[in-house]
Amino acid sequence: MIKFTVRTSRLQALFKVLSFSISTETTRYYLNGVCFEKVGDEVNFVSTDGHKLTYINALQNEYCQLAEGDVAGKDFSFIIPRGAIEEFLKVGKFFSDITTMKFNEKTVSFISGNDDVVKTYKLIDGTFPQWRKVIPQNLQKVSGFSAKYLKQLCEVLDSEALVLSAKIYKFKPLAEAGKKTPKAKIEHDPNSPFTATNDKGAHFVIMPMRN
């Protein structure tokens, strides 16, 4: 069994950013959730639908604290279903300040305080893809990225908290009369995926469209 504790507000913030790229397609059911994995010394939360990807190093950014035995133990990978994520975003406000998550081979439980509230869900039985290999490298003949996905990203996040890589793109504010928020034109290197980070340590990737 794998067990960790986290501040409830931090867990909700984590699930909110990960929801940006959770798949809803039934054909690739193993993408219909969030992968919680330990690989070596890294503990990550990852979601992707094949077009968008979000990942965060949970220990480095203090999203969870694992028991010493869990950190030193074997690697693991669990897929938390989308339904569990969506429900926790709604009911988490009824939890105490601290939430404990317990994983076994088939289920994950969200526990509030001293067992005040317990929610248990069946994990997705599947293998999450090697997500680092999903991110395109050395691209050629691509045609930019979908503006729809960028719009979705800004809806999920506070866009002012996004940190953009100057090597890939830059903003040029275009002020409009009567508009409080100016539009932004993006200049993007067509040989790179669109990437961003936020001030909470989450990384976002929008895959480029190919010709």
C-alpha positions in Angstrom: 0.0 0.0 0.0 1.2 3.5 -0.9 0.1 6.3 1.4 0.7 10.1 1.4 -0.8 13.2 3.0 -1.3 16.6 1.4 -3.1 19.8 2.2 -6.6 19.6 0.8 -6.4 23.0 -0.9 -3.1 21.9 -2.6 -4.6 18.7 -3.8 -7.6 20.5 -5.3 -5.2 23.0 -7.0 -3.2 20.0 -8.4 -6.3 18.3 -9.8 -7.5 21.5 -11.3 -4.4 22.0 -13.4 -4.2 18.3 -14.4 -7.8 18.3 -15.6 -6.7 20.4 -18.5 -5.4 17.4 -20.4 -7.4 14.4 -19.1 -8.8 12.4 -22.0 -12.5 11.7 -22.5 -12.1 9.2 -25.3 -13.2 5.7 -24.5 -11.0 4.0 -27.0 -7.8 4.9 -25.0 -9.4 4.3 -21.6 -6.0 4.4 -19.8 -5.8 8.1 -20.6 -9.1 8.8 -18.8 -7.4 9.8 -15.6 -4.3 11.0 -13.9 -1.2 8.9 -13.5 0.5 9.0 -10.1 4.0 7.5 -10.6 7.3 7.1 -8.9 10.3 6.6 -11.1 13.6 6.6 -9.2 13.6 9.7 -7.0 10.9 11.4 -8.9 7.2 11.3 -8.0 5.0 12.8 -10.7 1.3 13.4 -11.5 0.7 13.3 -15.2 -2.3 13.6 -17.5 -2.5 13.6 -21.3 -5.1 13.1 -24.1 -2.5 12.8 -26.8 -2.9 16.5 -27.9 -2.2 18.1 -24.5 -0.1 17.1 -21.6 0.4 18.2 -18.0 2.9 17.0 -15.5 4.2 18.1 -12.1 6.9 16.7 -9.8 4.9 16.2 -6.6 7.7 16.0 -4.1 9.8 18.8 -5.5 6.8 21.1 -5.5 5.5 19.9 -2.1 2.2 18.5 -3.4 2.6 15.4 -1.2 4.8 13.8 1.4 5.5 10.1 1.1 6.5 7.9 3.9 10.3 7.2 4.0 9.8 3.6 3.1 7.7 4.6 0.0 10.4 7.0 -1.3 13.1 4.3 -0.9 11.0 1.5 -2.2 10.1 0.2 -5.6 8.7 2.3 -8.5 5.0 2.4 -8.9 2.3 3.7 -11.3 -1.4 4.2 -10.6 -4.1 5.8 -12.8 -6.7 7.7 -10.8 -10.0 7.9 -12.8 -11.4 11.1 -14.1 -14.6 10.7 -12.1 -12.6 10.6 -8.9 -10.8 13.8 -9.8 -14.0 15.6 -10.8 -15.8 14.5 -7.6 -12.9 15.6 -5.3 -13.0 19.0 -6.9 -16.6 19.3 -5.9 -16.6 17.6 -2.4 -13.1 18.5 -1.3 -14.4 21.7 0.4 -16.1 19.3 3.0 -12.8 17.7 3.8 -10.5 18.8 6.7 -7.3 20.8 6.0 -5.4 17.5 5.5 -6.3 14.8 3.0 -4.7 11.3 3.0 -4.6 9.3 -0.2 -4.1 5.5 0.1 -3.4 3.3 -2.9 -3.4 -0.4 -3.3 -3.3 -2.5 -6.4 -7.0 -1.8 -7.4 -8.3 1.2 -5.5 -7.5 4.7 -4.2 -9.1 6.2 -1.1 -9.4 9.9 -0.2 -9.5 10.3 3.6 -10.3 13.5 5.4 -8.7 14.0 8.8 -9.2 11.1 11.2 -11.4 9.0 8.8 -14.1 11.7 9.0 -14.8 11.2 5.3 -13.6 8.4 3.1 -14.1 8.2 -0.6 -12.9 5.1 -2.4 -12.6 4.6 -6.2 -11.5 1.8 -8.5 -8.2 2.6 -10.3 -8.0 2.3 -14.0 -6.6 -1.1 -15.0 -4.2 -0.2 -17.7 -0.7 1.0 -18.6 -0.1 4.7 -18.8 2.2 5.6 -21.8 5.8 6.6 -21.4 4.8 10.2 -21.4 8.2 11.7 -21.8 8.5 10.0 -25.2 5.1 11.5 -26.2 6.5 15.0 -26.2 7.7 15.7 -29.8 11.4 16.1 -30.4 13.3 17.4 -33.5 10.1 18.3 -35.3 9.9 19.0 -39.0 7.0 20.2 -41.2 4.5 21.1 -38.5 1.8 23.8 -38.8 1.6 25.4 -35.4 -0.8 24.3 -32.7 -4.5 24.4 -31.9 -5.7 27.8 -30.5 -8.6 25.9 -28.9 -6.2 24.1 -26.6 -4.5 27.4 -25.6 -8.0 28.8 -24.8 -8.8 25.8 -22.6 -5.5 26.2 -20.8 -6.3 29.9 -20.0 -9.8 28.9 -18.8 -8.3 26.3 -16.4 -5.5 28.5 -15.1 -4.9 32.1 -14.2 -3.2 33.1 -17.4 -1.1 35.8 -15.5 0.6 32.9 -13.6 1.9 31.3 -16.8 5.6 31.5 -17.5 6.4 31.2 -21.2 9.6 30.1 -22.8 11.1 33.0 -24.8 12.9 30.5 -27.1 9.6 29.2 -28.3 7.2 32.1 -28.4 6.4 35.6 -27.0 3.4 37.8 -26.4 2.7 41.0 -28.2 -0.2 42.8 -26.5 -2.6 44.4 -29.0 -4.7 46.9 -27.1 -8.4 47.3 -28.2 -10.6 50.2 -27.4 -13.2 49.4 -24.8 -11.6 46.1 -23.8 -10.1 45.6 -20.4 -8.0 42.6 -21.5 -5.8 43.1 -24.6 -5.5 40.4 -27.1 -2.2 38.7 -27.5 -0.4 37.6 -30.7 1.8 34.5 -30.3 4.9 34.0 -32.4 5.7 30.3 -32.1 8.6 28.2 -33.5 6.8 25.6 -35.7 9.6 23.1 -34.9 8.8 23.1 -31.2 5.8 22.0 -29.1 4.0 24.8 -27.2 5.1 24.7 -23.6 4.3 26.7 -20.5 4.7 26.4 -16.7 2.8 28.1 -13.9 3.8 29.4 -10.5 2.7 26.2 -8.8 5.3 24.1 -10.6 3.0 22.5 -13.2 4.2 22.0 -16.8 1.9 22.1 -19.8 2.6 20.9 -23.3 0.3 21.5 -26.4 1.3 19.2 -29.2 2.0 20.7 -32.6 -0.2 19.9 -35.6 1.6 18.2 -38.4 1.2 19.0 -42.1 
